[in-house]
Amino acid sequence: MDAYPFQPPMMIQSNEEAVQEAVLDWWDTRPEKKPYARGAYSDSAYDLCDSMLRLDRRNRPTAAQCLHNNFFFRHSKPGEHMSPQVVQRLQHLATWPKQTLLYKSMALRVASSWPAYRLPSIRRAFEELDVASTGRLHKPQIAQTLINLGIDQELAESAADAMDLSRDGMVDWTEFVAACTDLGKWELEDDLWYAFLEMDKDGDGCLVKQDLMVVLEQLAAENLRERAASNAMFELVHRTDDRAKVDWNDFKRYFCPPGHPDFQLIKDN
């Protein structure tokens, strides 16, 4: 038993118990006046310290959560703790709201087949946001991160909401990968090609409206699927009649149109 010299052990134990009881009483009363003056510090600093001093350690933030607190974001340059590749991936999320239903459906289809190591920068970007390590992201947190990176608040909130493809209030790994992905990049041409082959059920090298309905079924309601497929067909070949078909060249040009940085790298087959 630990004891100070010249003091009976029972007295030491009694003193320790008294101190512990006093501490517990102080926390139980939850005094409004904390041992530090709020006026001397910013609200973000006060809130961070307050959360770190919670008696029950299960209610305290983790080290990762502390590092993502607004206090650190407000006192550091946006993205300075992130690699340029991660910042680029996160900034790309701002393009997601303007993407078409066909684009989002294809991105989700491609993303669902990717292992986590396929693109390390996307994995690191996800980990930057998943501070609780739950594998799912809260939309307000995504929006705040984009705002911290200089993206307009309205666009940031719109991007975060658009990423929730399942409309369950959260963004999971596959939804995040889909939003991070630029299907026009030349290195994804093979992914598009294999997706095209899977969609081409009769193997004639062309897609018809029924083929598009299959890829759209994840995001389009059943009663709207046929209309969505007609809209997608028009976007691809500017036709909606029953004889309209989409070949591979038309398909990939849709995702990498003229003006895209990688347009010159995509060749007709």
N, C-alpha and C positions, 0 to 999 in steps of 0.2 A: 504494500500500500504506500502510495506517495504521501509524504508528510513533511512539513517544514520543521526544522530543528526547534526543540524546546516547546513544541505545542502538542498536546495529546491528539492522537489520531481521531478520536471521536469529535473533538472540537473542530478539526479541519473538515471532517465530513459534514458537520452541522453548518459550518460557514458556507461550504459549497452548495449545500441544499438550499440555504437561505438565498444565496445569490441566484441560483437557478430559479427558485420560486419567484424572486423579484423580477427576473427577466421575463418569465412566463406571464406574470401579472401585467407587466408593461405592455407586452404584445397583445394580450387578451383584451385590454382596454382600448387598443388601437387609438392611441392619442393623436389628436389632430396636429399637435405641434411635434414635429420630428426633431431629432437632434441636430439638424442642419437647416438653415434658414432658406426658404424657397426663393425669396427675393434676390438672393446673391447668385443664383444659378439660372440657367435657361430651363424651360419646362422639360425639354428632352433629356437634359442631364439629370434633373430631379427625378423624372419618371424612371429612368434607367437605374439610378441608384436605389430608388424605392423598391423596384422589382428584385434587385439583387440582394436586398436585405430582408427578404421574406423569411420568416422563421422556418417554415416547412420547405426543405430544399427541393421537394417535388414541384413546388410552385415557382421556383426561381428559374430565370431563363438560362439556357445553355450558353456555352462560350460562343458557339456559332450564332445563336440568336442575338447575343449582345453585340457582336460585330456587325450585324445587319440592322441594328437599332438606328432610328432617325438621327440620333446624336452624332454618330460617326459619319453618316451621309452628309449631314449639314456642315460638318467641319472638314470635309475632304472633297477633292475634285471628283465630279461624276465619273465613275468607272475606273478610278486610278488603282483600285485593288484588283481589277479584272484584266485579263489579257486582252489584246486588241481583237483576237478572234472571237472571244466571248462577247465583247461589247458589240461587235458586228452582228453576231447571231441575235442578240437581244434587240438591237435596233431594227433588224429585219422584221421583227414581229409587228411593227407599225404598218407593214404592207398587207397584213392578213385581212383586215376588214373589207378591203376593196376587191379581194379575190372572188371569182365566181364560184357557184356551187360545184361546177365540174372540176375546177382547179382544186378546191378544198377536198372533194371526194377522192381525187387521184392522189393528192398529197397524203391523205389519211391511209389510203390503200398501200402506198409505197412505204410510209412510216411504220405501218403495222408489221412489216416483214423485216425491219432492221434490228440487229442486235445493238446493245448499248454502246459497244466499242466501235461501231461503224464510223461515227463522226465524233471524235472526242470533244470537240469544241461545243457541240450541242449538249453532251452529257455534262460538261463543266458549267454551261449556262443554266441547265436545269438544277444542278446542285447549288448554284448561287442563290436560287430562289427557294429551294426546298430545305430551309434551315431546320425544320423539325424532322427531316428524313422520313417523311410519311409516304413519299412517292406520288403525292398529289399537291397541287399548288392552289392557293387562294387567289382569286381574281384581284382583290384590292392590292395584294402584295405585288402581283405582276405589274399592275398599273403604276404603283408607286415607284417601282424600279425603273420603269420606262420614263416616268417623269423626271427621276433623278438623272437620267441619261440625256435629258434635254428635249424629250418628246412632249408635245402639247398635251395638256391634261385630258381634254376631250378625246383626242385620238388614242391616248394611252388607255383610257378606260374602255373605249370602243374595241381596241385590239384585244384587251384581256377578256372582254365579254365574248367576242367572236371566237376566241380559242376554245371556249367551252362548247364543243360540238355536240356533246351528249346532253347538254342543258341540265346537268346535275349540280351545278353551282361550283364545280371544281374543274381543274385542268390536270389531266393525267399525263403520263410520259408520252404516249402515242400522240395525243392531241398537241402536246408541246413540240414534238419532233415535226409533225405535219406543218405547224405554223412557222417553224424555223427554216423549213426546206424551200429552196428555190429550185423548182422543177425545170427551169430553163438552163441550169448549169450543165456544162457538157459532161461532167463526170456522172451525172444521173441519167444519161441517155440509155444506158443498159437497163436501168430500173424501169424506165418508161416502156422500153421495148418489151420486156418480159410481162409487164402489166398489159400491154396491148395484145400480146399473144394469148394471155389468159382470157381477155375479153372477147377475142375473135373466136366464138364458139364453133363456127363452121369451117374455120381455117382457110377462108378465101382471101385473106390479106386485107379485109375491109371490115369496118364496124358499121352496124346499122342501129337504128333507134333502140331496138330491144337490147342490144349489147350495152348501150349507154345506161339504160334503165337499171341494169344489174349493178353497175358501179355507183349509181346515184342512190341506191336503196338505203345506204347507211345514213344519209343526211336528209333525204326527201321523204315526206310522208307518203304513204301508199296511194292516197287519192290524188296526190300532186305529182307522182313519179313520171307519168307519161308526158305531162306538160313540161316538166323539168328536162326530160330527155329531148323533147322537141326544141326547147330553148338551147340546150347544149349542142344539138345538131346544127342549129342555125349559127351558133358562135363558131363552129368548126368549119362548115362549108357553105354557110349562107343559104341553106335549103332546109325545108322541113317536110317535103313530100315523102311518101313511103319508099321511093326508090333512091333516096339520098344515102350516100355511103361516105365513109371517112377512111382514107388509106393512111399508111404509116407516116408519110411525109406531111400530110395535112395535120395529123395528130400531134406530131412533135413540134411543128411550127407554131401550133397554138400556144404551147408552153414556152417557146423560145422565139417570139416574134421579132421582126426587124426592130432594131433599137436596143434589144437586150445585149448586155456586154458579151455574151457568149454566142451571139447569132452567127458570126462568121465561122465558129468552130463546129456548128451543126451542119452536116452535109446530107444531101438527099441520097437515098439508097435506090 
